[in-house]
């Protein structure tokens, strides 16, 4: 996959580093959009970390980016559903739903209905 004729490996590391260090919301959202365009599984962890951003528009962009990457995010969302962070669980459920999955809560855990 390429953006502006540049291959994933050339862009991936610098974009991930920029995402982690950047404070400007608009720039962060642009970086997230670029990472989504790469559709590379290696960006998933960095995108999930960006859910911790204080700006809700950044969090929404992360959801969109994960949805755009598609099926490779499913195992990561399953791990989040097994964790203790309720905010991330909600976001994982949103992403999974947009990818066509249904989720049900059984006692204190979530199950993905495929």
C-alpha positions in Angstrom: 0.0 0.0 0.0 1.3 3.5 -0.8 0.4 7.1 0.0 1.7 9.7 -2.4 3.8 7.0 -4.0 5.6 6.2 -0.7 5.5 2.7 0.6 4.3 1.6 4.1 7.7 0.9 5.5 8.9 4.4 4.7 6.0 6.1 6.4 5.0 3.8 9.2 7.6 4.5 11.9 7.7 8.3 11.5 3.9 8.6 11.5 3.6 6.4 14.6 6.3 8.4 16.4 4.6 11.7 15.4 1.2 10.4 16.7 2.7 9.6 20.1 4.4 13.0 20.5 2.0 15.4 18.8 -0.2 17.7 20.9 -2.1 19.5 18.1 -5.5 17.8 17.6 -5.7 18.6 13.9 -2.3 17.2 13.2 -3.1 14.1 15.3 -6.2 13.5 13.3 -4.3 13.9 10.0 -1.7 11.4 11.2 -4.5 8.9 12.2 -6.0 9.4 8.7 -2.7 8.7 7.1 -2.1 5.6 9.3 -5.6 4.3 8.3 -4.7 4.7 4.6 -1.7 2.4 5.1 -4.0 -0.4 6.2 -1.1 -2.0 8.0 -1.7 -4.2 11.0 1.5 -2.8 12.7 -0.3 0.6 13.4 -3.2 -1.0 15.4 -1.5 -0.8 18.8 -0.5 2.9 18.3 -4.1 3.7 17.2 -5.5 2.0 20.3 -3.1 4.0 22.5 -4.5 7.1 20.9 -7.9 6.3 22.4 -6.4 7.7 25.6 -6.3 11.2 24.0 -8.3 13.8 25.8 -9.9 15.1 22.6 -13.1 13.2 21.6 -12.5 14.0 17.9 -9.2 12.2 18.0 -10.9 9.2 19.6 -13.6 9.2 16.8 -10.8 9.3 14.2 -9.2 6.3 15.9 -12.5 4.4 15.6 -12.8 5.3 11.9 -9.1 4.3 11.3 -9.6 0.9 13.0 -12.7 0.3 11.0 -10.9 1.1 7.8 -8.1 -1.4 8.6 -10.8 -4.0 9.0 -10.5 -7.6 10.1 -6.9 -7.4 11.4 -8.2 -5.3 14.3 -10.6 -8.0 15.6 -8.1 -10.0 17.8 -7.1 -6.7 19.4 -10.7 -5.7 20.1 -11.2 -9.2 21.7 -8.3 -8.6 24.1 -9.7 -5.2 25.0 -13.1 -6.8 25.8 -11.3 -9.1 28.2 -9.6 -6.2 30.0 -10.8 -3.8 32.7 -10.9 -0.5 30.8 -14.6 0.1 30.4 -14.1 3.1 28.1 -12.0 1.1 25.7 -14.5 -1.7 25.9 -17.2 0.6 24.6 -15.0 1.8 21.8 -14.0 -1.8 20.9 -17.7 -2.7 20.7 -18.4 0.2 18.4 -15.6 -0.8 16.1 -16.7 -4.4 16.1 -20.3 -3.5 15.4 -19.2 -1.3 12.4 -17.2 -4.3 11.1 -20.4 -6.4 11.2 -20.1 -8.2 14.5 -22.7 -8.4 17.3 -21.5 -8.4 20.9 -23.4 -9.7 23.9 -22.6 -9.5 27.5 -22.8 -12.8 29.4 -22.4 -12.3 33.1 -19.2 -10.2 33.5 -17.7 -10.8 30.0 -18.4 -10.1 26.4 -18.9 -12.5 23.6 -18.5 -11.7 19.9 -21.3 -13.3 17.8 -19.9 -13.9 14.3 
